Amino acid sequence: MKINEFDVTPEKIKGRTVEEIVVTDKAVVIKFKDGTFLDIYLDQHGALKTSTKIS
């Protein structure tokens, strides 16, 4: 399975209001009020990764 990598830039999330934050031992997920998500996580090799879904 191919892994997609995403560039998350501050300009894309600047000014959005945080609705919820979930923290686990391997990930942080931030949900913004407009439906945008920012994921920060460790992959299966322990490398730090980010992904986002912008509404």
ABEGO torsion letter per residue (X at the ends): XBBBBBBBBAAAABGBBBABBBBBAABBBBBBAAGBBBBBBBBAAGBBBBBBBBX
